[in-house]
Amino acid sequence: MVPVMWVVWGVSLLLTIGVSLYAARLGRNEESQIFLADSSSHEKTEQEAIAARIGKIQPLKHGVMAAAGLMTLLILAYYILDAVRQFGK
């Protein structure tokens, strides 16, 4: 059971890292600027597309981060309970 927990934790951690890197790569070209003139409509459209792609992966990013956090808590709880059982005798 313990090796399975570690494997699931490792996979969730790798997914978290992968999704975070992907989001950072998408956001690399995003600029925080206001487009006032219509002459820059192409740049504005580009930035809106980037923001939309980043917005689409945010729920996935939060989900894998929550899964990694939950697995971390479960592993800690398992080892704490194991220690209490061993030293409680």
Sine and cosine of phi, psi and omega as CSV:
sin_phi,cos_phi,sin_psi,cos_psi,sin_omega,cos_omega
0.00,0.00,-0.64,0.77,-0.04,-1.00
-0.90,0.43,-0.70,0.71,0.03,-1.00
-0.88,0.48,-0.56,0.83,0.02,-1.00
-0.91,0.42,-0.67,0.75,0.03,-1.00
-0.88,0.48,-0.68,0.74,0.00,-1.00
-0.92,0.40,-0.61,0.79,0.02,-1.00
-0.92,0.40,-0.71,0.70,0.02,-1.00
-0.89,0.45,-0.64,0.77,0.04,-1.00
-0.89,0.45,-0.69,0.72,0.00,-1.00
-0.89,0.45,-0.67,0.74,0.02,-1.00
-0.91,0.42,-0.69,0.72,0.01,-1.00
-0.91,0.42,-0.58,0.81,0.05,-1.00
-0.93,0.37,-0.66,0.75,0.05,-1.00
-0.90,0.43,-0.64,0.77,0.06,-1.00
-0.89,0.45,-0.66,0.75,0.03,-1.00
-0.88,0.48,-0.72,0.70,0.01,-1.00
-0.90,0.44,-0.70,0.72,-0.02,-1.00
-0.89,0.46,-0.72,0.69,0.00,-1.00
-0.93,0.38,-0.62,0.79,0.03,-1.00
-0.90,0.43,-0.66,0.75,0.05,-1.00
-0.91,0.41,-0.63,0.77,0.03,-1.00
-0.90,0.44,-0.69,0.73,0.02,-1.00
-0.90,0.43,-0.63,0.78,0.03,-1.00
-0.91,0.40,-0.62,0.78,0.03,-1.00
-0.91,0.42,-0.67,0.75,0.04,-1.00
-0.91,0.42,-0.67,0.74,-0.06,-1.00
-0.98,0.21,-0.09,1.00,-0.03,-1.00
-0.87,0.50,-0.60,0.80,-0.04,-1.00
-1.00,-0.08,0.02,1.00,-0.01,-1.00
-0.98,0.22,0.70,-0.72,0.00,-1.00
-0.86,-0.51,0.62,-0.78,0.04,-1.00
-0.99,-0.10,1.00,0.07,0.03,-1.00
-0.57,-0.82,0.36,-0.93,0.00,-1.00
-0.98,-0.18,0.75,-0.66,0.04,-1.00
-0.99,-0.13,0.95,-0.33,-0.07,-1.00
-1.00,-0.07,-0.55,0.83,-0.07,-1.00
-0.99,-0.14,0.47,-0.88,0.05,-1.00
-0.95,0.30,-0.27,0.96,-0.02,-1.00
-0.93,0.38,-0.32,0.95,-0.01,-1.00
-0.96,-0.26,0.51,0.86,-0.03,-1.00
-0.92,0.38,-0.49,0.87,0.04,-1.00
-0.91,0.42,-0.71,0.70,0.03,-1.00
-0.91,0.42,-0.63,0.78,0.01,-1.00
-0.89,0.45,-0.68,0.74,0.03,-1.00
-0.90,0.44,-0.66,0.75,0.04,-1.00
-0.87,0.50,-0.73,0.68,-0.02,-1.00
-0.91,0.41,-0.61,0.80,0.04,-1.00
-0.91,0.41,-0.61,0.80,0.04,-1.00
-0.91,0.41,-0.66,0.75,0.03,-1.00
-0.90,0.44,-0.71,0.71,0.00,-1.00
-0.89,0.45,-0.59,0.80,0.02,-1.00
-0.92,0.40,-0.66,0.75,0.02,-1.00
-0.91,0.42,-0.65,0.76,0.02,-1.00
-0.91,0.41,-0.65,0.76,0.02,-1.00
-0.89,0.45,-0.54,0.84,0.00,-1.00
-0.94,0.35,-0.54,0.84,-0.06,-1.00
-1.00,-0.04,-0.11,0.99,0.00,-1.00
-0.86,0.51,-0.70,0.71,0.05,-1.00
-0.87,0.49,-0.62,0.79,0.04,-1.00
-0.90,0.43,-0.69,0.73,0.01,-1.00
-0.87,0.49,-0.71,0.70,0.02,-1.00
-0.91,0.41,-0.60,0.80,0.01,-1.00
-0.91,0.42,-0.72,0.70,-0.01,-1.00
-0.95,0.32,-0.51,0.86,0.08,-1.00
-0.92,0.39,-0.64,0.77,0.04,-1.00
-0.91,0.42,-0.64,0.77,0.02,-1.00
-0.90,0.43,-0.67,0.74,0.02,-1.00
-0.91,0.41,-0.66,0.75,0.04,-1.00
-0.90,0.43,-0.67,0.74,0.02,-1.00
-0.90,0.43,-0.67,0.74,0.03,-1.00
-0.91,0.42,-0.59,0.80,0.05,-1.00
-0.88,0.47,-0.71,0.70,0.02,-1.00
-0.89,0.45,-0.65,0.76,0.01,-1.00
-0.90,0.43,-0.66,0.75,0.02,-1.00
-0.91,0.41,-0.69,0.72,0.05,-1.00
-0.88,0.48,-0.70,0.72,0.01,-1.00
-0.89,0.46,-0.65,0.76,0.01,-1.00
-0.87,0.49,-0.73,0.69,-0.04,-1.00
-0.95,0.30,-0.54,0.84,0.07,-1.00
-0.92,0.40,-0.71,0.71,0.04,-1.00
-0.90,0.43,-0.61,0.80,0.04,-1.00
-0.90,0.44,-0.67,0.74,0.02,-1.00
-0.91,0.41,-0.65,0.76,0.02,-1.00
-0.91,0.42,-0.66,0.75,0.02,-1.00
-0.92,0.40,-0.62,0.78,-0.03,-1.00
-0.95,0.32,-0.67,0.74,-0.07,-1.00
-1.00,0.01,-0.17,0.99,0.01,-1.00
-0.99,0.15,-0.17,0.99,-0.05,-1.00
-0.99,0.17,0.00,0.00,0.00,0.00
